[in-house]
Amino acid sequence: MTTSRYATEWAAAIERTKRFGLEAPKCQMHPRRRYLTSKHMEELPRIVSEEFGNLEMSNVNAQCVAMSYRFAPVVRDWLGCPAIFTLGWIDNGTAEGMFKFDETLIADILKNGCAHDALSVHAWITLPSAELIDLTIATTAVKKNHPDGYMYVLAKHADELVGIEYKPMLVGDGIPPILLHYSMSPLFS
């Protein structure tokens, strides 16, 4: 049996979340399970639209935390499974990665609060199957001059992604109020 890369990263994120004194979800990965069936993939645009309406790129830009946090309960109800808010970064094979941060930043924010207007972090939803739903990856595509990615929602098994790897750092519902309060307001007003 092949070990799931994402399940290994997930286990480390659970332990990291606990080590920082945050409540970690009790969710085991079952990477062979699939929740995102073809039927669900067809429904996803409607589910997103019902929750957020017709968003413009300017509404989505830099809103990964707020959108993922808000959408997780919708996904739980829709798929009937845990949908866990995940904070991390994306390894794109470069030294700097995408939204890369480390435990030093986490410790600093937890100790001193967040004095930044914006942080280079990313958020998405993880299902217990190691499938991911990333509502805002499109803003990165546009920023990187890939306009064909406009309003693209990534919904796929983490181990099936090509050219990128999602790296969960902290997981669970308690993270945004504690760690990233600054980015929650625009979609929660």
C-alpha positions in Angstrom: 0.0 0.0 0.0 1.3 3.4 -1.0 1.4 6.0 1.8 -0.4 9.2 1.1 1.9 12.2 1.1 -0.9 14.5 2.2 -2.0 12.2 5.0 1.6 12.3 6.4 1.6 16.1 6.1 -1.9 16.2 7.8 -0.7 14.1 10.7 2.2 16.6 11.2 -0.2 19.5 11.1 -2.5 17.9 13.7 0.5 17.5 16.0 1.7 21.1 15.3 -1.7 22.5 16.0 -1.7 20.7 19.4 1.8 21.7 20.1 0.8 25.4 19.7 -2.0 24.9 22.2 -4.8 25.1 19.7 -7.7 22.6 19.4 -7.0 20.1 16.7 -9.8 18.2 15.0 -10.2 14.5 15.6 -10.1 13.6 11.9 -8.2 10.6 10.5 -7.3 10.5 6.9 -8.7 7.8 4.7 -7.0 8.7 1.4 -8.7 5.9 -0.6 -12.1 7.2 0.2 -13.7 9.8 -2.2 -16.4 12.3 -1.4 -15.9 14.5 -4.5 -17.8 12.2 -6.9 -18.6 13.3 -10.4 -22.1 14.3 -9.2 -20.6 16.5 -6.4 -18.2 18.1 -8.9 -21.2 19.1 -11.1 -22.9 20.5 -8.0 -19.9 22.5 -6.7 -20.3 25.7 -8.8 -24.0 25.9 -7.6 -23.0 25.3 -4.0 -20.3 28.0 -4.2 -22.7 30.5 -5.9 -25.4 29.9 -3.3 -23.0 30.7 -0.5 -21.1 33.6 -2.0 -23.2 34.9 -4.9 -21.4 36.1 -8.1 -18.0 37.2 -6.8 -15.7 39.3 -8.8 -11.9 38.6 -8.7 -11.5 41.7 -6.5 -13.8 40.2 -3.9 -11.9 36.9 -3.8 -8.3 38.3 -3.9 -6.6 37.8 -0.5 -9.7 36.3 1.0 -8.6 32.6 1.3 -9.0 32.6 5.0 -12.4 34.1 5.2 -13.8 32.1 2.3 -12.5 28.8 3.4 -13.5 29.3 7.0 -17.0 30.4 5.9 -17.4 27.6 3.3 -16.3 24.7 5.6 -19.7 24.2 7.3 -21.5 24.4 4.0 -19.3 21.6 2.7 -19.9 19.6 5.9 -23.7 19.8 5.3 -23.4 19.3 1.6 -21.1 16.2 1.6 -22.1 14.8 5.0 -18.5 14.6 6.2 -16.0 16.6 8.1 -14.7 19.6 6.2 -11.7 21.0 8.0 -10.4 24.5 7.7 -6.7 24.2 6.8 -4.0 26.9 7.0 -0.7 26.2 5.1 1.2 26.9 2.0 1.8 25.4 -1.5 5.1 23.8 -2.6 5.4 24.7 -6.2 9.0 23.4 -6.5 10.6 26.7 -5.9 12.7 27.8 -2.9 10.1 30.4 -1.9 7.0 28.3 -2.5 3.6 29.9 -2.6 2.5 31.6 0.6 5.2 29.8 2.5 5.6 30.3 6.2 7.0 28.4 9.1 6.5 27.7 12.8 8.5 30.8 13.7 5.8 33.0 12.2 3.0 31.0 14.0 4.8 31.4 17.3 5.4 35.1 16.8 1.8 35.8 16.0 0.5 33.7 18.9 2.9 35.6 21.2 2.7 39.1 19.9 -0.5 39.2 17.9 -0.8 40.1 14.2 0.7 43.5 13.4 0.7 42.8 9.6 -1.9 44.2 7.2 -1.6 40.9 5.3 0.3 37.7 5.7 1.6 35.4 3.1 -0.4 32.3 4.1 -3.0 30.2 2.3 -6.2 28.5 3.4 -8.3 25.7 2.0 -10.7 22.9 3.1 -9.5 19.4 3.7 -11.8 16.4 3.6 -11.0 13.2 5.5 -10.3 11.6 2.2 -7.3 13.9 1.6 -9.4 15.7 -1.0 -9.0 19.5 -1.0 -11.3 22.4 -1.9 -9.4 25.6 -2.6 -11.8 28.4 -3.5 -9.2 31.1 -4.1 -6.3 29.5 -6.0 -7.6 31.5 -9.0 -6.4 34.8 -7.6 -2.9 33.3 -7.6 -3.3 32.2 -11.2 -4.2 35.7 -12.3 -1.4 37.2 -10.3 1.0 34.8 -11.9 -0.3 35.8 -15.4 -2.4 32.7 -16.0 -5.8 34.3 -16.7 -7.2 31.0 -17.8 -7.3 30.2 -14.0 -9.9 33.0 -13.4 -12.5 31.8 -10.9 -11.1 28.3 -10.9 -11.9 26.2 -7.8 -9.5 23.4 -7.1 -11.4 20.4 -5.9 -9.2 17.3 -6.0 -7.3 14.7 -4.1 -4.1 16.2 -2.8 -2.0 13.3 -3.9 -3.3 13.6 -7.5 -2.1 17.1 -8.0 0.7 17.6 -10.5 3.4 20.2 -10.0 2.3 21.4 -6.6 1.9 20.0 -3.1 -0.4 21.5 -0.5 1.4 21.7 2.9 -1.0 22.0 5.9 0.5 23.8 8.9 -2.4 24.3 11.2 -5.9 22.8 11.1 -9.3 23.3 12.7 -11.9 25.9 13.3 -10.2 27.7 16.1 -7.4 29.1 14.0 -8.9 32.3 12.3 -10.0 34.1 15.5 -6.7 33.3 17.2 -4.3 33.7 14.4 -5.7 35.6 11.5 -8.4 37.9 12.7 -7.4 40.7 10.3 -8.4 38.8 7.1 -11.9 37.8 8.3 -13.9 41.0 7.9 -14.8 41.6 4.2 -16.9 38.4 3.7 -18.3 38.4 7.2 -19.9 41.8 7.3 
